[in-house]
Amino acid sequence: MPDLLAARLQMAVSLGFHIVFAVVGMAMPIFMVIAEYRYARSGEPVYLDLAHRWAKGTAILFAVGAVSGTVLSFELGLLWPRFMERAGPLIGMPFSLEGFAFFLEAIFLGVYLYGWDRVSRRAHLFAGAAVAISGLASGVFVVAVNAWMNTPVGFVLKGGELTELELSRAFFSPSFASEAIHMVLAAYASVAFAVLGVHAAALLKTPASVFHRRAAGIAFGVGAVAIPLQLFSGDFAARNISEYQPVKLAAAEAHFETASGAAIILGGLADTESREVHGGIRIPYVLSVLAKGDPHAMVTGLDSVAPSDWPPVAVTHLAFDLMVGSGTCLLGLAAFGVFLRVRRRDPFDSRAFLRAAFVASPLGLVAIEAGWTVTEVGRQPWVIGGILRTADAVTPVPHLLIPFATFSALYVMLGVVVLVLLRRHVVSVPVDVGGT
């Protein structure tokens, strides 16, 4: 295996593993805060039990996320020294802010976990809210780095070097707002539906469990708010990509030729040799609407750049379809639940809804993995868009297959440990399934 491919695969595995814990760190604290707040308002012990269990889950995933995040920071320097040499002065600030947010999250999580009987109720709830805010901020700061890699600004390029650096411009790059909003909503939606699926499965076995009903109710409430908003943020992101990263959008939609009234292609396999999509469903004008808001607008195709500058089109297109398809299924599940509510039926009395929630539970995380694939693979062959090629940024150290295999095995082991811990400390059914 070529060293460049091994380095890229190692980063892909590391990012793919870490992103799960990153989104949990962004979104999971809000669940324990909502549960504790409802306990304070209602006095129902079931909410206190939920807050305790979700806090344990947050702590477990936070710890593993800290490990995988640390590994990623080392990999950036060891695998991509040329990238860090050029980008380090510009991306150092958001990474430093991310570290500050991480430490705040760790401090307040400690207070939350061990302060149940040691601080006042308000102080404890404030600590939980601080965990939620700092976890969210941590994710946003990392997104700022990725947004800059996609649309680099805040410097002057002289002799191949980045000079006259402007850190504020680099932080608020053209892609920052759309990526940050899209990522935050994706985190809330994916975690909400994953939690909903766990408790839906439990309700299929123990329909009378108040514990699982309350948990599912909180998760569904968060998901039902986040997933429709994600639809609008996706539209915002599509227009931003069309303006600043037209080649990425062309790869995502397998749009080979620049044309007006461009069609969107659902599914199918993109063939770069024939410049066609086999088996896809074409819907005329929709891509022009998504990209420009005008059904007759001109949309840039892959023919605007040399084939050597094309991203891997088949992978990008497949990942984009997987992301959109997964999100659409979750939107349908949310609509199903809201429909039942409008009809004055409890969704958690409907076995059809519970089965659908269980089956759909991983789709949010699937959409996140697919979305990051679009973001990263769709930027290729550049590690810094239009400035530095990935092939020029990799380390000259040989035999990169060895660390790739080693770290992949480590992540598999950590994944198994996490699942065992979550099952034991978070998912297990309380002795009193009534929750009172």
N, C-alpha and C positions, 0 to 999 in steps of 0.2 A: 504494500500500500504506500503511495507517495506520502511524503511527510506533510505536505500542504493539506491533503485530504484527511490525514490522521489528526492534524491540529484542528481543522474545521469540525470534524466529527466529535473530537473531545469537547470543544466549546459547545457544540449542539447538545450533546448529552448533558453537560454540566448546566447549561441554561435551561434545558427542558426539565431537568430534575429540580433545579432551584426555583423556577418560576412558580411551581405548585406551592411551595412554602412561602414565597414572596406574596402571592395573592391572599393566602390564608392570613399572613401577618398584617396585610392591609385591611381585610374585611372581617375576620373572625372576631376581633375584639368588640365590634359593634353588637354582636349577638349576646355576648355575656353582659354588656352594659344594659341592653334592652331588657334582658331577663332580670337583672338586679333591680332596675328601675320599676319593672312591673311588680316585683316582690315588695318593694317599698310602698307602692301604691295600693296593692291588693292584699298583701299579707299572706298570699298563698305560698306554702312551703315548696311547692313544685317549682316555682320560679327560682328560688334560692338554690335548689338542687341543680337546676339547669345552669345557673351562673357558675356554680362550683365546677361542674363537669366541663363546660365550655372553656373555663379558665384553664383547666388541666390540659385540654386539647390544644389551646393556644400556646401554652408553655412548651409542650412537647414539640409542636411544629416550629415554634420560634427557635428552640435549641438546635434542631436539625437544620433549619434555614440559616442560622448563624454559621454553622460548619460549612455548608455548601456555598454560602456567599463568600466566606473567607477563601475557600478553594478557588472560586472564580476570580477574586482579586489577584491571587498569585498567578493564575493562568494568563491573565491579561499581560502581565509583565514578562512571564517566562516564554509564552508561545508567540506573543505579538510585540516584541521589543520596539520595532520600528513605528508601530502605531502609537505606543505609549510615548516614544520620544517626541513625536510630532504633536499628538493630541493632549498629552499629559498636562501642560500648562493651562489648557482651556477646559478640560473635563475634570481637573482636580477640584475645582470649587464645588460642583454638584456632588462629587463623590465625598468630599469632606462634609458637606451638609447632610448627606445620607448617613455618614458615620455618626454625626451629632444626633440625628433623629433616632438612629438605632440605639445609642446609649440611653437616650431619654425613654425609649420604649422599654428597654431592659430594666431601668430603674423603677419606672411606674408599674411594670408587670410584677416586679418583686414586691412592691407595696401592695398590689392587688392580691397576689397569691397568699401573702403571709400577714396581711393586715385586717383580716375579717373581724377579729375580736380585739384588735389593738388600736384601731383608729376609728373616728366617728363614721357614721353611715355616709354622710355627705362627702367626707374626705375620701372614703373608699370608692364611692361612685365617681368622684372626680379623678381618682387614679385610673380607673377603668377607661374613662373618657380620654385621658391623656395617652393611654396605650393606643387607643383607636386612632387618635389624631396623629401621633408620632409615627405609628405604623403606616398610615396613609401617606404622610409626608415623605417617609423613607422611600416608598415606591415611586412617588412622583419625582424625587430627585434623581433616581436611577433612570427614569424615563427621559429626563432632560438630557442625559448623556446620549441615549440612543437617538433622540430627536436630532441632536447635533450631528451625530454620525450620518444621519440620513440627509440633512440639509445644513451643511457646515457654514457658519457665518462667524463674524467677530474677529476677523484677521485679514491681513494682506499677504498674499502669496508672492514671495520674492525669492528667486533662485531655488525654488522647490521647498523653501522653508516658510513656516507660518510666523509672520511678524505683526507688529502693531496690534497686539491682542486686546480685545474688548470683552471682558468676562461676562458682563450683563447681556450683551448681544448674543454671545455664545449660549448662555443659559436659556434665554428666551428666543430660541431659533424658530424659524417659520413653522416647524412641525410640532413644536412643544405643546401648544394648547390642545390641538386635536388628538395627539397621542396620549397626553395626560388624562384628558376627559374620558377617552375611549378605554384606557387601561383601568381607571378607577371604577367605572361602571362595570367593566368586565370582571373585575375582582369581586365586587359585591354580588353580581348576578351568578357567577360561577360557584362561589362558596355557598350562596343561599340555596341554589338548587341541589348542590351536593349534600348539604345538611338536610334539606327537605327529603331527598331520596333515602337517606339513612333512616329517618324517622317514619317515612311512609312504609318502608319495608317492615319496620317494627309494628306499625299499626295494622298491617295485613295479618300479623300473627296475634296481636293483642289489641283488638279494636277499642277496648274499654280504657286503655292506658291514658290517663290525663297527662302524664309526663310527656309522652310522645306527641300528644295532640297540641300541647302548649308549645313544644319545640318546633313542630311542623308549622304551627301558626305564625311564629316569629319568622322562620325561614321563608315561608311563602310570602309574607308581607314585604320583606326586603327584596326578594326576587321579583315580585309583581311590580314593584316600583322601578327597580334597576333595569329590567330587560326592555321595557318600552322606551325608556330614555336612551338605551344603547342604540336603538334604531336611529334616533336623530343624531347621535354622536357618530354613528357609522356614515351617515350622509355628509356630515361635516368633515370627517376624515377623508372620504372619497374625493371631495372637492379640493381639499388641501393637497392630497397626493397627485391629483390631476394637474395642479398648478406647479408644484415644486418637484415632484418625482414622476413625471409622465411615463417613463420607461417601466417603472415598477407597476403602475396601474395597467399598462399595456401587457405586461407579463402575467399579472393576476387575472386579467380577462382574456388572455391569449389573443390580443388584438394586434394582428401582425401589420396591417396597413393603415396608415393615417387616412381617416375618412370622416365625412359628416354623416349625421344620422346613424351613428355607430350602434351596433347591436350588442347586447349582453349575451354571453354564452354560458348556459348552465350545464355543468358536467362535461363529459367528454375528455378525450386524451389529446393534448396539444402535440403536434408533430412539427418540429422546427424545420425539417427537411422540405416538406411540402407546404409549410406555412398554413396548415389547416388544423381544425379541431375535429377529430373523429368521434361521432356519437353524441355530440353536444346539442343542446336545444337553443336555438337562436331566437332572441326576442328583440325585434327591431327598435331602434331609437332609445332604448333604455339606458345604454351606456352614456350616450350624449347627455341624457337628462341627469344621470348620477354625477357625471364629471363636470358639467357646465350649467345644468338647470335649463337647458334648451334642447329639444328633441332633434334639432337640425344642426347643432354645434359640431365643429371639427374636433375630433379627439385624436391626439398623437398616438401613432402606432410604433411598433418595434422597428419599423423600417426607417425611423428617424435617426437611428444610430447604427454603427457597424455591428454585424453579428457577434464580433468578439466582445462587445460591450453588453450583450444580452444577458439577463439573469437566466438561470435554469427555468425555462418557461413551463415545462410540464409539472415540475414540483410546485412552483409558485401558483399556478392555476388550480391545481388539485387542492392545495392548502387553503386557498381563498374560498373555493367552493365548500370545503369542509367547515371552515369558520362560519360562513354565511348560513349554510344548511343547519349547523348545530344551533346557532342563535335563533333561527326561524322556528325550529322545533321547540325551543324553550319559550319563545314568545307564544306559540300555540298552546303550550301547557299552562302558561300564565292566564291566557284568555279563557281556557277551559275552567280553571279554578274561579276566575272572576265571574264567569257565566253562572256557575253553580251558586256563587254568593248572591248574585242578582236574583236568581230564582229562589232565594232564601233556603238554600240547601247547604249543609256543611260539606265542603269538598272532602273532608277526612272521613265522611260516612260513605263516600263513593269509592268502591273498590276499583272501578275503572280509572278514576283519578289517581288513586294511590299506586296502582300498577304503572300507570304512565309516568308518575313522578319518580318511581324507582328506576324504571328503564332509562329515563332521560337524565338521571342524576349526574352521570359523568360528562354530559355534553358541554357543560360550561367550561370544564377544564380542557376538553378536546378543542373547543373553540379558541381558548387562550393559546394552547400549543400551536394550533394551526395559524393563528394570527401572528404569533412571533415568528413562525416559519416564513410567512409572507413578508414580514418586516425585514428579516435578516437575509433570507435567500433572495428576495426581490431586490435587494440593494447590490447584490453581486454584479460584476466582479470587484466592487469597491468596498473597502472597509471604512473609508471616509469618502462619502459620495463625491465623485468627480475629482478627488484630490490624491488619494492613495489606494492602490490596488491591494487586494487581499494577498495576492501572491508575493508582493513586495514587502509586506508587513510581517510575514512569518519568520520565526527564528531559524537561523542556519544550523542549529543543533540537530543532528540526525536521530534516527530510530524513534520517532515520535509515536509509533504504534504501541510501544511498551507502556508509556504513561496513559495512553488512551484506554488500553485494555485494563490496566490496573484501576484507574478511576471509575471505569464503567462497572467493574466488579464491586468496588466500594459502594457505589450508588445503589446497586441492587441490594446489597446487604443492609444499607441504611433504610431503604424502602421497606424491607421486610420487618425490620425492627420497629419502624414507625407504625406500620399496620397493626402489629401485635400490641404495642402500647396503647394505641387509640381504641382498639377493641376492648382492652382490659379496663382502661380508666375512663373512657368517654361514652362508648357505644353500648356497653353492657346495660341490660334492663334493670332498673331499680327493683328492690325486693317488693315494694308496694307499687304495683303497676297503676294503681289509681292515682298515685302522686300526691295524696293528701295524708 
